[in-house]
């Protein structure tokens, strides 16, 4: 199971790190904001639209996840 989160640390991240079957893709909120501007120049924001954008970011550029973190999948491990 892959989970994309708009954060890199916190209680949710630490809880999910203990699950072997979960692959975490933390995304910097500023990265998402910049990516969103390319699709919605008006700055319109919604949770469903952000969820789609987060999925696309990881599918198209898995390197947006924290590099060097051994719990994060590599580009080769991404089965998206």
N, C-alpha and C positions, 0 to 999 in steps of 0.2 A: 504494500500500500504506500502510495506517495502522498505526502501532505505538503502543501505550499503555504507558508505562513509569512505574514508581513511583519515579521520581527525576527531577531536573531537570538534572543535570550528571554528568560522568564520562566514562570512556573509551568506553563504548557509545554514549552520546549523541553525542559528537564524531565517532565513526566513522560513525554513521548520518546525521549532518548533511551529509556529503559526497555522499550518494545523492540525486539529484534526484527519484526516484520514491517516496521515503519521506516520509510526513507523520508527524511526531512529536507525541505528546500526552503531555508529562510531567505526572504527577500527584503532588502533595505526599503523602507517606506518611501524614501526619496527616489529610489530607482523606479518604483511603481509609478510615482507621480510624474516622472519624466516620460515614462513609457505611455502613460495615459494621455499626456498632452499630444502625442503623435496621433492618437485615435479620437480624442475629444478635445479639440483646441479650445472649446468654450470653457473647459475646466469642469464640465459636468461629471459628477461622481456618484456612483451607486455601488452597493455591495455586490449585487449580481454581476454587474459589468466588471468590477475589479476582480472578481473571482475568475472570470474568463481571461482577463488580461494576465493575471498571475499564472494561470495554466499555460498560456501562450508563451510567456517569458521563459518559463522553465523548459517547455518543449523545444523552443527555437534556440535558446541560449542557456543550456544547463550551467554554464559558468557563472550565472548570476547568483548561484548558491555560494555559501561561504567557502572559499578555496582553502585547502590545507586542513580542513576539519575532517578527521578520519571517520566521523559518523556520517558525513555527507557523501552521496553517490558521485562517482566520476562520470564524465561524458560517456564513457564506454558502458557504464552500468545502467545508464538511463534507457528504459524500455518504453519510453513514451512514444 
